[in-house]
Amino acid sequence: MPVKEVKEGVEHIQILDKEGNVDEELEPDIPDEKLLEMYRDMMYARKLDEKAFKLQRRGDAGTYAPVKGEEACQVGPAHALEESDWFVPSFREAAFALTRGMSPVKLFRYFMGDPYGNKVEDTHNLPVSIPIASQTLHATGIGMATNIKDENEVTITYFGDGATSQGDFHGALNFAGVYEAPVIFFNQNNRYAISVPREKQTASETLAQKAKAYGIKGLQVDGNDILATYKVASEAAERARKGGGPTLIEGLTYRLGVHTTSDDPSRYRSEEEVEKWKKRDPIKRFKKYLLDKGVLDEEKIDEINEEIDKDLEEKVEEALEMGSVETENMFKHVYDEVPQRLKKQLEKAKEREGGDN
Ligand SMILES: Cc1ncc(C[n+]2csc(CCOP(=O)(O)OP(=O)(O)O)c2C)c(N)n1
C-alpha cells in the first residue's frame, strides 16, 4: 500500500490526520454500516471505562486498566479480523474484547475478582494475561500450531511499549519469524510503562524497527487513527494467511487516563502533554470523519449514546447482582495442592473477614 511517511527506515501509516481530514488515496472501502459499528464500539469502550472506574472507586471492583485514548488501536484490528482468528490480550484490551462480543458482565466480573471473568469459553479469545509480555509467547505458539494443523487462522496479540524490554517479547518474535507463524504483534505504544517513559525503555528510534532483527515485517501506524489501524491489520492478516508470516505493528498512541486505578499520572507527566494528546483523541477524529461523510449526524450520536448508557446500566446491575466474590477464590486455580504457606494466608484472610462481621 502507498505509505504516508518513512521514519528511520520504518513505514509510518496515517489516513485520518489529527484534525480528522482523510487521505482519499489511502482511505479503505468500509461499508457505512460497519463504520457506524466501529464508532459505537469505540464509544462503548470509552463509557465502559468510566463505569469500571466508578465501580473501583466505590469499592465494588478491584484494579482496572483503562483503554481511554487507545480505542482505535483495538477496535480497528478487531473489525479487520475474523471470528475464527485468535485474540491473545494483555490486560488493557477491553475495547477489542467487547468488539469481539465478550459480555460486559463478564468483563466487570473479572475486575471484581470473579474467576468467571477469566473463564475460557468456546471462542478463540484467550484470557487476560498480567505477566508482562508472557502472552506474546502464547501467540507465537498458537501461530505455530495453526500452521501445523494447516488452519487458515491468524493470531493477534497485544502488548505495551514496556513489554518490548522483556525477554518473552524477543523470544516470541524470533520464533514467529523462524516458523513463519501467522501472528500480528500489535504494540500499543502509549508512551509509558506505568511511570517509565518510552525513551527509557530502549535506545531504538522506533519499536517497529525491532522486527528487522527477526526477519519479519515491522511498521508504525498512527494508533489514534482507526482507518489506519483497520487497514494495516487487514493487510497483515492477509499476508499471514498467504504464508507471509508475522508482522510487528507499532501503534503510536497515548494513555489519556491512569495506568490503572491505583496510579497518579500527575506525578510523572505534565498537564500540557495530556492536553496535547486530548486534541488527538481517536474518537473525536473518527466522529469528524463520519460527520463529514454524512454517515453520522447529531441525532444518531445521541441515539447511540442513549443506547450504550442504558445497556451499560443494565450490565453493571447484572454484574453486581451476581454478588461479592469469596476470598477463597484468590487461592484456587493455581496449585493442584495448595502449599502450606498459602493455606495459612487464607486462614488469616478468613479470620479478618470474620472479625469484620
Ligand atoms: C513480568 C511483570 N513484571 C512487572 C509487572 C508489573 N507491571 C504491571 S503493568 C506494568 C507496565 C507495563 O507497561 P507497558 O508494557 O508499556 O503496558 P501498558 O500498561 O502501558 O499498557 C508493569 C511493570 C508485571 N505485571 N509483570
The ligand as an SDF file (V2000), in Angstrom:
LIG
                    3D

 26 27  0  0  0  0  0  0  0  0999 V2000
    6.6390   -9.6440   34.4240 C   0  0  0  0  0  0  0  0  0  0  0  0
    5.9680   -8.4650   35.0710 C   0  0  0  0  0  0  0  0  0  0  0  0
    6.7360   -7.5170   35.6510 N   0  0  0  0  0  0  0  0  0  0  0  0
    6.1430   -6.4320   36.2180 C   0  0  0  0  0  0  0  0  0  0  0  0
    4.7850   -6.3000   36.2320 C   0  0  0  0  0  0  0  0  0  0  0  0
    4.1300   -5.0590   36.8640 C   0  0  0  0  0  0  0  0  0  0  0  0
    3.5600   -4.2090   35.8050 N   0  0  0  0  0  0  0  0  0  0  0  0
    2.2470   -4.1630   35.5590 C   0  0  0  0  0  0  0  0  0  0  0  0
    1.8570   -3.1500   34.2910 S   0  0  0  0  0  0  0  0  0  0  0  0
    3.4780   -2.7190   34.0590 C   0  0  0  0  0  0  0  0  0  0  0  0
    3.8620   -1.7460   32.9670 C   0  0  0  0  0  0  0  0  0  0  0  0
    3.5220   -2.2510   31.6120 C   0  0  0  0  0  0  0  0  0  0  0  0
    3.7710   -1.2560   30.6710 O   0  0  0  0  0  0  0  0  0  0  0  0
    3.5290   -1.4820   29.1330 P   0  0  0  0  0  0  0  0  0  0  0  0
    4.0490   -2.8090   28.7120 O   0  0  0  0  0  0  0  0  0  0  0  0
    4.0310   -0.3080   28.4180 O   0  0  0  0  0  0  0  0  0  0  0  0
    1.9320   -1.5860   29.0170 O   0  0  0  0  0  0  0  0  0  0  0  0
    0.8100   -0.5340   29.4370 P   0  0  0  0  0  0  0  0  0  0  0  0
    0.4630   -0.8550   30.8670 O   0  0  0  0  0  0  0  0  0  0  0  0
    1.3530    0.8410   29.2610 O   0  0  0  0  0  0  0  0  0  0  0  0
   -0.3430   -0.8200   28.5380 O   0  0  0  0  0  0  0  0  0  0  0  0
    4.2930   -3.3700   34.9710 C   0  0  0  0  0  0  0  0  0  0  0  0
    5.7470   -3.2010   35.0660 C   0  0  0  0  0  0  0  0  0  0  0  0
    4.0190   -7.3390   35.6380 C   0  0  0  0  0  0  0  0  0  0  0  0
    2.6770   -7.2800   35.5520 N   0  0  0  0  0  0  0  0  0  0  0  0
    4.6400   -8.3950   35.0440 N   0  0  0  0  0  0  0  0  0  0  0  0
  1  2  1  0
  2  3  1  0
  2 26  2  0
  3  4  2  0
  4  5  1  0
  5  6  1  0
  5 24  2  0
  6  7  1  0
  7  8  2  0
  7 22  1  0
  8  9  1  0
  9 10  1  0
 10 11  1  0
 10 22  2  0
 11 12  1  0
 12 13  1  0
 13 14  1  0
 14 15  2  0
 14 16  1  0
 14 17  1  0
 17 18  1  0
 18 19  2  0
 18 20  1  0
 18 21  1  0
 22 23  1  0
 24 25  1  0
 24 26  1  0
M  CHG  1   7   1
M  END
$$$$
